[in-house]
Amino acid sequence: MCGIIGAIAQRNVVPILLQGLQRLEYRGYDSAGLVVVENNELQRIRSTGRVAELTTRSAATSGHIGIAHTRWATHGVPSERNAHPHLSSNLIAVVHNGIIENYEELRTRLTAQGSVFTSDTDSEVIAHLINSYYARGNSLLVATQAALAELVGAYAIGVVAADNPSQLICARKGSPLLLGVGIDEHFIASDVSALLPVTKNVVYLEEGDVAEVSLHGYRIFDAKGQAVERPVHVSKLSNASMELGEYRHYMQKEIHEQPQALADTLEGVCNSQSLIPGIFGAEAAAAFEQVESILILACGTSHHAGLVARYWLEEIAGIPCTVEIASEYRYRVSVPNPKSLVVTISQSGETADTLAALNHAKALGHPHTLSICNVPESALVRLSKLHFLTRAGPEIGVASTKAFTTQLAALFLLTLVLAKQRGRLSAEKEQRHLHALRHLPSAVQLVLKLEPDIAQMAERFTDKRHALFLGRGLHYPIALEGALKLKEISYIHAEAYPAGELKHGPLALVDKDMPVIAVATNDALLEKLKSNLQEVRARGGELYVFADAGTRFHSSEGVHLMQMPEHAGYLSPILHTIALQLLAYYVALQKGTDVDKPRNLAKSVTVE
């Protein structure tokens, strides 16, 4: 959520800022704006429309230094007056990601001192607070450092001053920010994708860092104000990976990228003949020897991945597993177990609630931490002793697809490694599982061939407003994920239940206008699921059944069958997930929604 880009160069930076904002649109936003310094004046342009509208408004604007922002509303409604950048006395301009928790106290004090506020945001206090120190004769760097010392909360900021066109200040705490390194030009951004057109050389700021950026270089200071060096990374992302190509939406593109994403994620493992703990880090073997249970912390889709993993870990590895929603975990009194492995899952590695939950777990005395993440330089990876990097590549669509399935693949690997270390995985079973993993990309490709049939099924949802998803056992979390996808992008109210719970309440909702989507897998619970579905038909409900091969389901009046190409055993959740992703996508097309940018949602949730 929210996006930042800034630049200082010998050329006009407005096109750089606008192009960067366009690349950050996937994060979710409701307004956009930029400011440049020209002739010792701040030129600010803001819009509540898309970045394209801001581009039109900025046609006559130019400058060699500037900052820009896409805002996702937290404090104050979406409006031009609440859009960033925020100014103080037309002298200081600030863009901000995050939430300032003590903004009301600061606002009261600054107002009493003569500051005039023009927005409802928490972010505006940063501009006035920096200005209050800058007006005392401090440099822009010192004024910013002094202001940051008073802030409580999370922030990534970019700061410029009208009378200082040679310097850009930035800082981060609890929200990601990085520097882009060029030749006689430098940049800041909240996401490396915004900088790919201008540089691949990036410096990831650490927690509490403040940076002074100029044309010819930069200086970084840590939270204690000491000058520090941070390594320069060469991003492996390419411009091509960010382009839409032949697809109608990024979500469709990313659904189709899943065979390759899974192959890339599993490459190092599937090319070997055995599983070793070292795939999770050099210290993994020793840590896993001490582990007696698993605690998984995650949010949203990643939480659903954790719920699937609980079935795997307890059945295959024989290890107790608890899965907690990260945003709830740190606000309840829990009983820590130092012999638990704390597993955090996040696509971005910057999810605020998941980071806070990890820090809370460590503060409670959990020494064993493992992150599963798609971004190697993210805060989550840096805070964890062990990690496994999924190789999903950039995921632009807000509704997660390939990040989720690669998380599942990583969690299945963790299950197998722990099972082997605990003496519960014979050599024969290990080879069978490795064969299934090698075959997984091909199995996914077969599911993708169902796309025309699923698109046709989706036409029946055009006038629907509600839906129920049902699953049993290992596939109940997949029903949860299917319901989440449908509600995220089609705005159909969708809920998921274990099929056995139908008669304990949800059956009251079933009628001809309530589609019921069932995940029917060829496993030990199949016959019980069939009985549950008969309860739906007996009450006039319309069934949409995604059935494995061999389940002996048949289409009939009120029963619409989608025959899956094969049964993948323990990996079946991945195949059924992809079918439900396609269903959600095509229902959203029928509804005419903005598939890649669903209302009110953000891709990377970097505030609590």
Buried (B, 14 or more C-beta within 10 A) or exposed (E): BBBBBBBBBEEBBBBBBBBBBBBBBBBBBBBBBBBBBBEEBBBBBBBBEBBBEBBEBBEEBBBBBBBBBBBBBBBBEBBEBBBBBBBBBEBBBBBBBBBBEEBEEBBEBBEEEEBEBEBEBBBBBBBBBBBBBBEEEBBBBBBBBBBBEBBEBBBBBBBBBBEBBEBBBBBBBBBBBBBBBBEEBBBBBBBBBBBBBBBBBBBBBBBBBBBBBBBEEBEBBBBEEEEEEBEEBEBEBEEEBBEEEEBEBBBBBBBBBBBBBBBBBBEEBBEEEEBEBEBBBEEBBEBBEEBEEBBBBBBBBBBBBBBBBBBBBBBBBEBBBBBBBBBEBBEEEBEBBEEBBBBBBBBBBBBBBBBBBBEBBBEBEBBBBBBBBBBBBBBBBBBBBBBBBBBBBBBBBBBBBBBBBBBBBBBBBBBBBBBBBBEBBEEEBBEEBBEBBBBBBEBBBBBBEBBEBBBEBBEBBEEBEBBBBBBBBBBBBBBBBBBBBBBBBBBBEBBBBBBBBBEEEBBEBBEEEBBBBBBBBBBEBBEEBBEBBEBBBEBEBBBBBBBBEEBEBEEEEEBBBBBBBBBBBBBBBBBBBBBBBBBBBBBBBBBEBEBBBBEEBBBBBBBB
